[in-house]
Amino acid sequence: MTESHLNRRNFLMLGAGLAATGCTGTGKRDEKADEPPSVKNFELEEMGVATLGKAIREGKYSCAAVTEKYLERIAQVDRPLGLNAVLELNPDARAIAAQLDDELTAGQDRGPLHGIPVLLKDNIASADRMTTTAGSLALEGSVAPADSRVAAGLRAAGAVILGKANLSEWANYRGWRSTSGWSARGGQTANPYALDRNPSGSSAGSAAGVAANLCALAVGTETDGSIVGPSSVCGIVGIKPTVGLVGRSGIIPISHTQDTAGPMARTVADAAVLLNAIAGADVNDRATAAGRNHFGQDYTRYLDPGALSGKKIGVARKYFGISYLVDPIVEQSVVALREAGAEVIDPVELPSPKLWPHENTVMQYEFKHGLKAYFDWLGPSAPVKSLQDVIDFNTANANRELVFFGQQIMEEAVQKGPLTDKKYTDALAECRRLSRTEGIDAVMDKYGLDAIFSPTSGPAGMTDPLGGDHLLGGNSGLPAVAGYPHVTLPFSWLFGLPLGVSFWGRAWSEPLLIGLAYAFEQATGARKPPRLLPTVEFPST
């Protein structure tokens, strides 16, 4: 790590924490976490969107049957094994699936996502009988007055919103030394590859749910590392889009400069289909005005197994050197690039700016401002009306909310003034200069790159409610602060724990990055489902 140990990337990406120590929101231990799992074979395991869709259209399964099978899978695996990926189920899921069956019978096919079950991270609002709480007891019972832009896009595409995924409470923007994947409402999410390992944060439930086949797809959100980090350590594909490609109305915010929702899936092809549904203009999100020339694309058009051939890929060595055990494995990813036909520039020198002080200032100002706007949008159903109200609630309910870590970040943010403050505008300007003009854009211009490549992070660390997160490595900072796209996908394994690699680059380069990731995926074929083991199976010595 190049920034201070107290930076956001640490507590978002150092997703080591509490995964399956069996700790819940009450602090009680689930003794079942120590027992070997006994899980029935899942008929739909690893079944992708295209395969599921074909089976539905050919009559092998109905939409209702697919939804029922995923609900049964959740009931068998999620809480009984201490995975805790799903915070809340949609009571209308079965009815939605039945309606979608009726539509198909009537010849109305909404496209690839028709009847496909999707989990939403619990900071993405849906106007139904589910709540949207960011995992906080302070928002328990609040019902959104309208769908988020993401939820609306999914409904229009025919997806079944199966439920809300657990997350790091307030998207991991509450207190230092937090434990990723923990929320007071949902307890601790575990890593499905080893239940005592952490799923990283903050889109922990989305990643664990996809990895463990509790859903076909999920949507996460990222400010800095919250899609790519969990995707990497949970062995799935994550796409953090350019800020402005996916509308953010109805999403509980941290930073309007950096926040974005994005797809989380088991394959690049499935992530591309999901991105088709959620990308697009949002009249309530000014950032999408910049994306108007990039909407309406079919990202599946770029799924080319030869996409790496002749592309100039820069290797960002500053993100290597993770550990003695990881480094030789990650080195093979560079070999794989060359074997797939890429022109590899190794290394490319990335700047090491002191981004964190500026990024932190921007997020603190924007968090206070954005939360107030979100609570105003909720209207009368909002149990709290301001960041100070949240702080006061947590203090009054410390035995449930502050049991493992505090709320220092919120206490710092509430002191910030308006977005016209010079301290804020100066910090924002520095973020853009350091991450864009003198950062990613400068490096890509200098070397003539198509994309930058690096390991996403090390393997999942142990869940540790006392010490917080422990994940080694993390490459999310520059693309996150720049608001540029970032794609991660599985590459290899260490003692059964996934290792992910990343392609990232210029704004609006999603078509290129999706093609590169797909070609790399086809060449390496690293994805394998988790075994839901209680701990890592180390070799005997």
C-alpha positions in Angstrom: 0.0 0.0 0.0 1.3 3.4 -0.9 -1.1 5.5 1.1 -1.4 5.9 4.9 -2.6 2.9 6.8 -5.7 5.0 7.7 -7.0 5.3 4.2 -10.3 4.3 2.7 -8.7 1.8 0.4 -7.5 -0.1 3.4 -10.8 -0.5 5.0 -12.6 -1.1 1.7 -10.0 -3.3 0.1 -8.2 -4.8 3.1 -11.3 -7.0 3.2 -9.9 -9.4 5.7 -12.2 -9.2 8.6 -15.0 -11.0 10.2 -16.3 -13.2 7.4 -17.1 -16.5 9.0 -15.9 -16.3 12.5 -19.6 -16.9 13.0 -20.1 -13.5 14.5 -23.4 -11.9 13.9 -24.8 -8.4 14.5 -25.5 -9.4 18.1 -21.9 -10.6 18.6 -23.1 -14.2 19.2 -21.1 -17.1 17.7 -22.8 -19.6 15.5 -21.3 -22.9 16.4 -22.3 -24.3 13.0 -19.5 -22.3 11.6 -17.1 -24.9 13.0 -18.9 -27.9 11.4 -18.2 -29.2 7.9 -20.9 -28.0 5.5 -23.4 -30.5 4.1 -24.9 -29.0 1.0 -27.1 -30.6 -1.6 -26.0 -30.4 -5.2 -27.6 -27.3 -6.8 -29.2 -27.9 -10.1 -28.4 -24.4 -11.4 -24.9 -24.2 -10.1 -22.6 -22.1 -12.3 -25.4 -21.8 -14.9 -24.9 -18.5 -16.8 -27.5 -16.1 -18.1 -27.5 -17.4 -21.6 -27.9 -21.0 -20.5 -30.6 -20.2 -18.0 -32.4 -18.0 -20.6 -32.2 -20.8 -23.2 -33.6 -23.3 -20.7 -36.5 -21.0 -19.8 -37.4 -20.3 -23.4 -37.2 -24.0 -24.3 -39.5 -24.9 -21.5 -37.1 -26.8 -19.3 -37.6 -24.3 -16.5 -40.2 -21.6 -15.9 -39.2 -18.2 -14.6 -41.0 -19.2 -11.4 -39.1 -22.5 -11.1 -35.8 -20.7 -11.5 -36.7 -18.2 -8.8 -37.9 -21.0 -6.5 -34.7 -22.9 -6.9 -32.6 -19.9 -6.0 -34.8 -19.2 -2.9 -34.3 -22.9 -1.9 -30.6 -22.5 -2.3 -30.5 -19.4 -0.1 -32.6 -21.2 2.5 -30.2 -24.1 2.6 -26.9 -22.3 2.4 -27.0 -18.7 3.5 -27.9 -18.5 7.2 -27.5 -22.2 8.0 -23.8 -22.1 7.0 -23.1 -18.6 8.3 -22.5 -17.1 4.9 -25.0 -14.2 5.6 -24.8 -12.8 2.1 -28.6 -12.1 1.8 -29.9 -9.5 4.2 -33.6 -9.5 3.0 -35.6 -11.5 0.5 -38.2 -9.9 -1.8 -41.6 -11.1 -0.8 -42.8 -10.3 -4.3 -40.1 -12.4 -6.1 -42.4 -15.3 -6.8 -45.2 -13.1 -8.1 -42.8 -11.2 -10.4 -41.4 -14.5 -11.8 -45.0 -15.8 -12.4 -45.8 -12.5 -14.3 -42.7 -12.9 -16.4 -43.9 -16.4 -17.3 -47.2 -15.0 -18.4 -45.4 -12.5 -20.6 -43.4 -15.2 -22.3 -46.6 -17.2 -22.9 -48.1 -14.1 -24.5 -45.0 -13.7 -26.7 -43.5 -10.8 -24.8 -39.8 -11.4 -24.3 -37.9 -8.6 -22.5 -34.5 -10.0 -23.5 -31.5 -11.9 -22.0 -32.4 -11.0 -18.4 -36.1 -12.1 -18.6 -36.7 -14.2 -15.5 -33.1 -14.0 -14.3 -32.8 -13.6 -10.4 -30.6 -10.7 -9.3 -29.5 -9.5 -5.8 -29.2 -5.8 -5.1 -26.8 -4.4 -2.6 -28.8 -3.0 0.3 -27.9 0.6 -0.5 -29.7 0.5 -3.8 -33.4 1.5 -3.4 -36.3 -0.5 -4.7 -39.9 0.7 -4.5 -41.4 -2.5 -3.2 -42.0 -4.2 0.1 -38.3 -4.4 0.9 -36.4 -1.8 2.8 -33.1 -0.1 1.8 -30.9 0.6 4.8 -27.2 0.4 4.0 -27.2 -2.3 6.7 -27.9 0.3 9.4 -30.5 0.0 12.1 -31.0 3.7 11.8 -32.8 3.2 8.5 -34.7 0.0 9.5 -38.2 0.1 8.2 -37.6 2.9 5.6 -39.3 2.3 2.3 -38.1 4.1 -0.9 -40.7 6.3 -2.6 -39.5 5.1 -6.0 -37.1 2.7 -7.7 -33.5 3.6 -8.0 -32.4 4.0 -11.6 -30.6 0.7 -11.3 -33.7 -1.2 -10.0 -35.9 0.4 -12.7 -33.5 -0.7 -15.4 -33.5 -4.3 -14.0 -37.3 -4.4 -13.9 -37.5 -3.1 -17.5 -35.1 -5.8 -18.6 -37.2 -8.5 -17.0 -34.9 -9.4 -14.1 -36.4 -10.8 -10.9 -35.1 -8.7 -8.0 -34.6 -11.6 -5.5 -33.6 -9.6 -2.5 -31.1 -7.3 -0.9 -27.5 -8.3 -0.3 -25.7 -7.6 2.9 -22.8 -5.1 2.9 -20.3 -3.3 5.0 -22.6 -0.9 6.9 -22.9 2.5 5.3 -20.7 1.1 2.5 -17.8 1.0 4.9 -17.8 4.7 5.5 -18.5 4.9 9.2 -15.4 4.1 11.3 -11.7 3.3 11.0 -10.5 -0.3 11.5 -13.9 -1.6 10.5 -14.5 -5.2 9.5 -15.6 -5.5 5.9 -18.9 -7.3 5.3 -20.4 -6.5 8.7 -23.6 -4.6 9.2 -25.8 -4.3 12.3 -28.8 -5.5 10.3 -27.2 -8.4 8.5 -24.4 -9.5 10.7 -21.1 -10.7 9.2 -20.9 -11.9 5.6 -18.4 -14.8 5.1 -16.2 -15.7 2.2 -17.7 -18.8 0.5 -14.3 -20.3 -0.2 -13.4 -20.4 3.5 -16.0 -19.3 5.9 -13.5 -17.9 8.4 -12.1 -15.6 5.7 -13.4 -12.2 4.8 -15.4 -11.3 1.6 -13.9 -7.8 1.5 -16.1 -4.8 1.3 -18.3 -3.1 0.9 -20.3 -5.1 -1.7 -19.6 -8.2 0.4 -23.0 -9.9 0.1 -23.2 -9.2 -3.6 -19.9 -10.9 -4.2 -20.5 -13.8 -1.8 -24.0 -14.4 -3.2 -22.8 -14.6 -6.8 -19.8 -16.8 -5.9 -21.9 -19.2 -3.9 -24.7 -19.4 -6.5 -27.3 -17.8 -4.4 -28.3 -15.7 -7.4 -27.4 -15.5 -11.1 -26.2 -11.9 -10.9 -25.8 -9.1 -8.4 -25.3 -5.4 -8.4 -22.7 -3.8 -6.1 -21.5 -0.2 -5.7 -18.1 1.2 -5.4 -16.5 4.4 -4.1 -13.0 3.0 -3.9 -12.6 -0.7 -4.1 -16.1 -1.9 -3.1 -16.8 -3.8 -6.3 -13.4 -4.9 -7.4 -12.2 -5.9 -3.9 -15.0 -8.3 -3.0 -15.1 -9.6 -6.6 -11.4 -10.5 -6.5 -11.4 -12.3 -3.1 -14.7 -14.1 -3.9 -13.6 -15.4 -7.3 -16.0 -13.5 -9.6 -16.0 -10.8 -12.2 -16.7 -7.2 -11.2 -17.1 -4.1 -13.4 -16.6 -0.7 -11.8 -17.9 1.5 -14.6 -16.9 5.1 -15.5 -18.8 7.5 -13.2 -21.8 8.6 -15.2 -22.4 5.4 -17.1 -24.8 4.1 -14.5 -27.4 6.5 -13.0 -27.2 6.7 -9.2 -30.5 8.2 -8.2 -31.9 6.2 -5.3 -28.5 4.9 -4.1 -27.4 5.8 -0.6 -24.3 7.9 -1.4 -20.8 8.5 -0.2 -19.3 10.6 -2.9 -21.0 11.9 -6.1 -17.5 12.3 -7.5 -16.6 8.6 -7.2 -19.8 6.5 -6.5 -21.1 4.1 -9.1 -23.1 0.9 -9.2 -21.8 -2.0 -11.3 -22.2 -5.6 -12.3 -21.0 -8.6 -10.3 -21.2 -12.0 -12.0 -19.4 -15.3 -12.5 -18.4 -14.6 -16.0 -17.5 -11.6 -18.1 -20.3 -12.4 -20.5 -22.9 -12.3 -17.7 -21.4 -9.0 -16.3 -21.7 -7.5 -19.8 -25.4 -8.5 -20.0 -26.1 -6.9 -16.6 -24.3 -3.7 -17.6 -26.6 -3.4 -20.6 -29.5 -3.3 -18.2 -28.2 -0.8 -15.7 -26.3 1.7 -17.9 -28.1 4.7 -19.1 -29.3 8.2 -18.6 -30.7 9.3 -15.3 -32.6 12.6 -15.1 -31.9 12.8 -11.4 -28.1 12.3 -11.8 -26.2 15.1 -13.5 -23.1 12.9 -13.9 -24.9 10.8 -16.6 -25.0 13.9 -18.9 -21.4 13.2 -19.7 -22.2 9.6 -20.8 -24.9 10.5 -23.3 -22.7 9.4 -26.2 -22.0 6.1 -24.6 -25.5 4.8 -23.8 -27.4 2.2 -25.7 -24.4 0.0 -26.3 -24.7 -3.8 -26.3 -21.6 -4.8 -24.3 -21.9 -8.4 -25.4 -20.7 -7.3 -28.8 -17.2 -6.9 -27.4 -16.9 -10.5 -26.1 -14.1 -11.4 -28.5 -11.7 -14.3 -27.5 -9.1 -12.7 -29.6 -9.4 -9.2 -28.2 -6.0 -9.2 -26.5 -4.2 -9.9 -29.8 -2.1 -6.8 -30.7 -3.3 -4.7 -27.8 -0.7 -2.8 -25.9 -1.1 -3.6 -22.2 0.9 -1.8 -19.5 1.9 -3.8 -16.4 1.6 -1.7 -13.2 4.4 -3.2 -11.1 3.6 -0.9 -8.2 0.7 -3.3 -7.3 2.8 -6.4 -7.5 5.0 -7.6 -4.6 2.1 -8.8 -2.5 3.7 -11.7 -0.7 6.2 -14.5 -1.1 3.4 -17.0 -1.9 1.3 -14.7 -4.1 4.0 -13.2 -6.3 5.0 -16.3 -8.4 1.4 -17.0 -9.1 0.7 -13.4 -10.2 3.7 -13.4 -12.4 2.1 -16.1 -14.5 -0.7 -13.7 -15.4 1.8 -11.5 -17.3 2.8 -14.7 -19.2 -0.8 -15.3 -20.0 -1.2 -11.8 -21.5 1.7 -12.5 -23.8 0.5 -15.9 -24.8 -2.9 -14.4 -25.7 -1.2 -12.1 -28.2 -0.9 -8.8 -26.2 2.1 -6.5 -26.6 3.1 -6.2 -22.9 4.9 -3.1 -21.7 6.5 -4.2 -18.4 6.8 -2.2 -16.3 4.9 1.1 -16.8 5.7 3.7 -14.2 2.6 4.9 -12.5 2.8 8.0 -10.3 2.6 7.6 -6.5 0.7 10.7 -5.6 -0.5 11.3 -2.0 -4.1 11.0 -3.1 -5.6 9.9 0.1 -5.7 13.3 2.0 -7.5 14.9 -1.0 -9.8 11.9 -1.6 -10.7 11.8 2.1 -11.6 15.5 2.2 -13.7 15.2 -0.9 -15.6 12.2 0.4 -16.2 13.7 3.8 -17.8 16.9 2.3 -19.8 14.9 -0.3 -21.0 12.3 2.2 -22.6 14.8 4.5 -24.2 16.7 1.6 -25.3 13.5 -0.3 -26.8 11.8 2.8 -29.0 14.8 3.5 -30.2 14.8 -0.1 -31.0 11.1 0.1 -32.9 11.5 3.4 -34.9 14.4 1.9 -35.8 12.1 -1.1 -37.0 9.4 1.3 -39.4 11.9 2.8 -41.6 10.9 5.8 -40.3 7.3 5.8 -36.8 8.4 6.7 -36.3 7.6 10.4 -33.2 9.9 10.4 -32.9 13.3 8.6 -29.2 14.1 8.7 -25.7 12.7 9.3 -25.9 14.0 12.8 -29.1 12.1 13.4 -27.3 8.9 12.3 -24.4 9.6 14.7 -26.8 10.2 17.5 -28.7 7.0 16.7 -25.5 5.0 16.7 -24.4 6.5 20.0 -27.8 5.7 21.6 -27.7 2.2 20.2 -24.0 1.6 20.8 -24.5 -2.0 22.1 -25.8 -3.0 18.7 -24.2 -0.5 16.3 -20.8 0.2 17.7 -20.0 -3.2 19.1 -16.9 -3.8 16.9 -15.8 -0.4 15.6 -16.7 3.2 15.9 -18.0 6.1 13.8 -15.0 8.4 13.6 -15.4 9.0 9.9 -19.0 10.2 10.3 -17.9 12.4 13.3 -15.3 14.0 11.1 -17.6 14.4 8.1 -20.4 16.0 10.0 -18.1 18.9 10.8 -17.6 19.8 7.1 -19.2 22.8 5.6 -20.9 23.4 2.2 -19.5 22.2 -1.2 -18.5 25.8 -1.9 -15.7 25.7 0.7 -12.3 26.3 -0.8 -10.9 23.3 1.1 -13.3 21.1 -0.7 -12.9 22.6 -4.2 -9.1 22.6 -3.9 -9.1 18.9 -2.8 -11.4 18.0 -5.7 -9.1 19.8 -8.2 -6.1 17.9 -6.8 -7.9 14.6 -7.1 -8.6 15.2 -10.7 -5.2 16.4 -11.5 -3.3 13.6 -9.7 -5.5 10.7 -10.8 -6.4 11.9 -14.4 -4.2 14.5 -16.0 -1.0 13.4 -14.3 -2.2 9.9 -13.5 -3.9 7.4 -15.7 -4.2 9.6 -18.8 -0.6 10.7 -18.6 0.7 7.1 -18.3 -1.5 5.8 -21.1 -0.4 8.6 -23.4 3.3 8.1 -22.5 3.3 4.4 -23.4 0.5 4.4 -26.0 -1.5 1.9 -23.9 -4.8 0.3 -24.5 -5.2 -0.7 -20.9 -3.3 -1.1 -17.6 -3.0 -4.5 -16.0 -2.3 -5.5 -12.4 -3.2 -7.9 -9.6 -6.4 -6.7 -7.9 -5.4 -7.8 -4.4 -4.0 -10.7 -2.5 -6.2 -13.6 -1.2 -8.9 -13.1 1.5 -7.6 -12.4 5.0 -9.0 -13.7 8.2 -12.1 -12.1 9.6 -11.1 -10.2 12.7 -13.6 -8.1 14.6 -11.0 -6.9 17.1 -8.3 -5.8 14.7 -10.3 -5.0 11.5 -9.3 -5.9 8.0 -6.1 -7.6 6.9 -6.1 -8.1 3.1 -2.8 -7.7 1.3 -2.6 -5.3 -1.6 -5.1 -3.3 -3.5 -5.1 -1.4 -6.8 -8.4 0.4 -6.7 -7.3 4.0 -5.8 -6.3 5.6 -9.0 -9.2 4.5 -11.2 -11.7 5.1 -8.3 -10.5 8.7 -7.7 -10.4 9.4 -11.5 -13.9 7.9 -11.9 -12.5 5.6 -14.6 -13.5 2.0 -15.4 -12.0 -1.0 -13.8 -12.7 -4.7 -14.5 -11.5 -7.6 -12.3 -11.8 -11.3 -12.9 -10.4 -14.5 -11.4 -6.9 -15.6 -12.5 -5.6 -18.3 -10.1 -5.8 -19.7 -6.6 -3.7 -20.0 -3.4 -4.7 -22.8 -1.1 -8.2 -22.7 -2.6 -8.6 -18.9 -2.2 -9.2 -16.9 -5.4 -6.7 -14.4 -6.8 -8.0 -11.7 -9.2 -6.4 -9.5 -11.8 -7.5 -6.2 -13.3 -7.8 -4.3 -16.5 -8.4 -0.5 -16.2 -8.0 2.5 -18.3 -9.5 5.7 -19.7 -12.9 7.0 -19.1 -15.7 5.3 -21.2 -13.4 2.4 -22.2 -15.8 -0.3 -21.0 -16.1 -1.9 -24.5 -12.4 -2.3 -24.8 -11.9 -3.5 -21.2 -14.7 -6.0 -21.4 -13.2 -7.5 -24.5 -9.8 -7.7 -22.9 -11.2 -9.3 -19.8 -13.2 -11.8 -21.8 -10.2 -12.8 -23.9 -8.1 -13.3 -20.7 -10.9 -15.3 -19.1 -11.2 -17.6 -22.1 -7.5 -18.1 -22.2 -7.1 -18.9 -18.5 -10.5 -20.4 -17.4 -9.8 -19.8 -13.7 -13.3 -19.6 -12.2 -14.4 -22.5 -10.0 -17.3 -22.6 -7.5 -16.6 -22.5 -3.8 -16.9 -25.5 -1.6 -18.2 -23.6 1.4 -15.4 -25.0 3.6 -15.2 -23.8 7.2 -11.5 -22.8 6.8 -8.7 -23.0 4.3 -7.3 -26.5 3.5 -3.6 -25.9 3.9 -1.2 -28.7 2.7 0.1 -31.0 5.4 3.8 -30.4 6.3 
